[in-house]
């Protein structure tokens, strides 16, 4: 025996719940990004630990993220490009420009501390 069809109101409520779930997910990402900016803007020494950022496509922590600002400066160019792609950042320019892009994506000052 087939299950009775849900009334239109219940289908609308299910749709609204789905929308709310999506909005909560977006809010979580915004909170996480804001927290990262607050934490990283207080970096005053190049050996202070960096909080790993998350991929914009999967929201998973980026596994090869540098541990400190010093480490960020020493990354091979290919890794810098991979990090920028994971963050949705620009990959144009030379290696120095890409390092600058990565620093800015992370919320660090333009010049290394």
C-alpha positions as CSV (number, residue, x, y, z in Angstrom):
1,X,0.0,0.0,0.0
2,X,1.4,3.4,-1.0
3,X,2.1,6.0,1.6
4,X,-0.4,8.9,1.5
5,X,0.9,12.1,-0.2
6,X,2.0,14.8,2.2
7,X,-0.1,17.9,2.3
8,X,1.3,20.9,0.5
9,X,2.0,22.6,3.8
10,X,4.4,19.9,4.9
11,X,6.3,19.9,1.7
12,X,6.7,23.7,2.0
13,X,8.0,23.3,5.6
14,X,10.5,20.7,4.4
15,X,11.7,23.1,1.8
16,X,12.0,25.9,4.3
17,X,14.0,23.6,6.7
18,X,16.4,22.8,3.8
19,X,16.9,26.5,3.1
20,X,17.6,27.2,6.8
21,X,20.2,24.4,6.9
22,X,21.9,26.0,3.9
23,X,21.9,29.4,5.7
24,X,23.3,27.9,8.9
25,X,26.1,26.3,6.8
26,X,26.9,29.7,5.2
27,X,26.9,31.4,8.6
28,X,29.3,28.8,10.0
29,X,31.7,29.5,7.2
30,X,31.5,33.2,7.7
31,X,32.1,32.8,11.4
32,X,35.1,30.6,10.7
33,X,36.6,33.1,8.2
34,X,36.1,36.0,10.7
35,X,37.8,34.0,13.4
36,X,40.7,33.4,11.1
37,X,41.1,37.0,10.3
38,X,41.0,38.0,13.9
39,X,43.6,35.4,14.9
40,X,45.9,36.1,12.0
41,X,45.9,39.9,12.2
42,X,47.5,39.5,15.6
43,X,50.5,37.7,14.4
44,X,53.5,39.7,15.5
45,X,56.3,37.2,15.2
46,X,57.3,35.1,12.2
47,X,57.5,31.9,14.3
48,X,53.9,32.2,15.7
49,X,51.7,29.3,14.7
50,X,49.2,29.8,11.9
51,X,45.7,28.3,12.1
52,X,45.2,26.2,9.0
53,X,42.6,27.6,6.6
54,X,39.9,25.5,5.0
55,X,39.3,24.8,1.3
56,X,36.5,26.9,-0.2
57,X,35.2,23.9,-2.1
58,X,35.2,21.2,0.6
59,X,35.4,23.3,3.8
60,X,38.0,20.8,5.0
61,X,41.3,22.0,6.6
62,X,44.0,22.3,4.0
63,X,46.4,19.5,4.9
64,X,49.6,21.1,3.6
65,X,49.1,24.6,5.1
66,X,52.3,26.1,6.6
67,X,52.7,26.1,10.4
68,X,54.1,29.6,10.7
69,X,54.5,32.8,8.7
70,X,58.2,31.8,8.3
71,X,57.1,28.5,6.7
72,X,54.7,30.4,4.4
73,X,57.7,32.4,3.1
74,X,59.7,29.2,2.4
75,X,57.0,27.3,0.5
76,X,57.9,26.0,-3.0
77,X,56.0,27.9,-5.7
78,X,54.0,24.8,-6.7
79,X,52.7,24.5,-3.1
80,X,51.9,28.2,-3.0
81,X,49.8,27.8,-6.2
82,X,48.0,24.8,-4.7
83,X,47.2,26.7,-1.5
84,X,45.9,29.7,-3.5
85,X,43.7,27.4,-5.6
86,X,42.3,25.7,-2.4
87,X,41.5,29.2,-1.1
88,X,40.1,30.5,-4.3
89,X,42.8,33.1,-4.6
90,X,44.6,34.5,-7.6
91,X,47.5,32.5,-9.0
92,X,48.8,35.1,-11.5
93,X,52.2,36.8,-11.4
94,X,55.6,35.5,-10.3
95,X,56.5,33.5,-7.2
96,X,56.9,36.7,-5.1
97,X,53.5,38.0,-6.2
98,X,51.8,34.6,-5.4
99,X,53.4,34.6,-1.9
100,X,51.9,38.1,-1.4
101,X,48.5,36.8,-2.6
102,X,48.8,34.0,-0.1
103,X,49.7,36.3,2.7
104,X,46.7,38.5,1.9
105,X,44.4,35.5,1.6
106,X,45.4,34.5,5.1
107,X,44.9,38.0,6.4
108,X,48.6,38.7,7.1
109,X,50.4,42.0,6.5
110,X,51.8,42.5,3.1
111,X,55.4,42.4,4.4
112,X,56.6,39.5,6.5
113,X,56.8,40.2,10.2
